[in-house]
């Protein structure tokens, strides 16, 4: 290399080094230094045992780079007490029991792909069939299996990752996700983060965080109707940017985490401690701390009412007035902010905030902000979950009485023959239909055996063609049972050439169930067709079993009776 080239290269390296050093984010504040005994956060009033951990972690069982044991060791080194593993899957794998490794409690969960985004679950039993398909169906199945379900990375700029089905009731959502935070950043900011990483890894990861304003507003809106727990998801996969080993599990765990309030300190019994952790998550007794900004991040949020102290996730009956209290570590320039129904109603730069509430229906939550926090707008340093002030039961729905008259047309009853019902299947699967005796007369018996071939998409369908004037009806009603728990897809197919299908999945088990599928709830299977079911002059009704929710090589029987098209007059 020439002397000129050498000088240019040396100058570039010097400039790069200067830019890196001058733009280096601050180290985390140590809030233990100079702490006074009368700091608000030091008060023990309303304080419960707290355990720190990471939620939403992937291992080498799916697309992570390390084993569960290696992940637990990284969490231990980072000072965490638990890790919630959510490897990609369909729920048919038996979840591992809670266990300790390297003094870290490991909970085993899953991340399920749906048509409306990814859904995380912990605490669920093994699924009897593959979970997948529409988001509402997966959420329904997870709830039936006893799981705590969380909408994953709803703020992701990437459509294929972002949770999009906000009509589905979820138990929780990720207000922050480390694997999504960088995706909308400029290349310059990402390059600086990578340059900073070798020197201050947690701060380098955190400097791409922003306040997800739109998502937090949506969360505040949801909590007006139901309990929704906000969690920060590590979404850690290990060092996927090579050769920089960026970001490692340990450094992601040092960047931020969640804190869960327990009723009692852990005993070291994995089963009991795991149940206590899951209960704390379900009940919303959890808050987030960005540890890369400041530590340790003590936070105490409660309402003092006639019933005693009510903490995050709790419910207070209307009546008041009562006192809302927030106590937190607060460095110079920091600010505690109290929100009521999504709006800031009180703020202070002291380590303790008090607010006299009227006792009317409200949702309160609190954040702590730091002047040094990254982002535009800046990410909260601490974000807590709400306390709900409600009249009656939270998210209770009034029962609906069927007082209107229903007009119907029977497609199959006990007296009908089965000649108008046929079967369809790809060439390697088998299907047949006949009429069998039932306690109430006769019923359709749909027998099937899905192929295990990888060269086809196995499916079978029970079909009723030639339906006229579907515009006169608004629902399909039938009775159904199966020889095993499963999901059955109810489809309407319109047109001949370039046929379009609409679909709604229903749960079937071994007990006879009355099922109603409203046409307005059916979703199109055609790419780019998003509208509700479109009326055609002729259509076909199909009951479909495919590999969305049924494993290849599965054989079974589904019994149907009293199949009707109906409308409400």
C-alpha positions, 0 to 999 in steps of 0.5 A: 500500500502506498504512503498516501493509502496508508495515511488515508486508512490510518486517518479513517481508523482514527476518525472511526475510533473518535466517533465511536468513543464520543458517541458511546452511550453512558454506563448504567447508573448504580443507584445504590451509591449514595442511597439514603435510608429514607428514599421512597423506594426503600420503604417496605410498605406493600413490598413483596419478594421480587424475582428478575428474569427473561421472557421469550427466549429461544434455544437450539431446539428451534432457531436459537444457538444454545442449549437450555442449559447454556441459556440458563448459565448465561442468565445466571451470569447476568444475575437473573433468577428465571428464564421463560423459554418459548421455542417455536412449535405447534404445541404437540411436544410435551412441555418440560416440567419447571426445573432449576439449572445454575440456580435459574428456574426454567419455564418451558413454553412455545411460540405458535405461528398463526395467520394473525401473528405469533402467539406465545404460551406458557403453562399449557398442557400438551395439545392433542393436535397441532396448533395453528391457523387463525389467531383466534383459534390458537388463542382459544386452544391455548386457553383451553389447554390452561396456557397464559397467551401473549401476543408476540412482537406486536410493534414489529415493523416486519409484517410477517412478525407483527401481531395483527389480530386485535379482535382476538382476546389475548392474556398479554402483549409484548410492549418491548421486543429486542428482536424487533426494536432494531428493525426500523432504525437507520443504518447509521444507528445500527452501525454505531450500535455494533461499534459500541457493542464490544465496549458497552454491550447492554447499552449498545443493545438498548440504544436502538430502543424507542417508546412504542407510543402507538402500541402503548396507546392500544394497550391502554385502550384494551385495558379499559375492557379486560386485563392485558399484561404487558411484558418485555420480550428478550426474543433472544436467539444467541449470537446470530451476527457473526463474526461479531458474536452479536448479541449474546444471550448474556448481554441481552439478559443484562440489557433489560428484564422483567420483575415478578412479584411473588407472594412468598420467597421461592423455596427451591422446589422447581414445581412450586416456584414455577407455579408461583412464577406463572401465577405472578405473570398471569395476574400482571404482578410484573414490571419491566426495567431497562437495566442498561440505563440504571440498576437495580430499579426498585419499583413499588406501585399500589393502591391503598383502599379499604380492602388493604394494599392492592398491587399491579394486576389487582382489582379495586371495587369502585367506591373510594376515594383511595390513594394511589402510591408509586415509589421508585429509585429515582436518579437526578432528572428522573420522573415518575409518571402516573397514568389514568385511562392512558393519560398522565394525571400526576408526575413528580421528580421525587422518589415517591408519588401520591394521588388521591383518586375519586374511586370511579371506574379507572385503570391506573399504571405507572412509568419511570423516565430517565433523561438519559434514556434512548429513543425518540420519544425515549423508552421508559426505564421502568414500566409497570402493569395496571391496577383496575378500578371496576364495577362488577367483574373485569371483562365480564360479558352480559349473557345474551338471550336468544329472543329472536326467531330463527328461520332455517333450511335443513341440509341434513336431519334424521330423515334426510338421505345422504345422496347429496353429500359427497367427499373430496380429497387429494389422491393419496388420502382417503375419505367416505361418508355414510349414515349411521344410527345415533341416539336421536335417529341418524347422523352423518359419519365422515371417515377419513385417513390423511396421507403422510406423503410429503409431495402433497398437501393432505386434506379430506372434505365432506361436501354439500354442493348446490346451495342456492341464495346464501344471501338469505342466511347469516349462519351455519348451525350443526351438531358435531362430535369426533373420535378424538379432540381436533379442529374441523374447518367449516368452509364455503366455496363460491364459483367454479373457475378460480373458486374462492373459499371462506373458512372458520375453524371449530373445536370438536371433541368426543362429546356432542356439541352444538356449533354455530358459525356466523358467515360474517366471522368467516375469513377468505383463503384467497390471497389479497381477498380480505372482505367477509363472505361474499354472497354468490348465487351458488355455493358449496359447504365443506367440512375439511380436515387438513394439516393446519390442525391435523398431523399427516397419517391421522385417521378418524371419524367425525359425526355430524347431525342437524346441519342447517342454514339459518337467519335471524328474523 
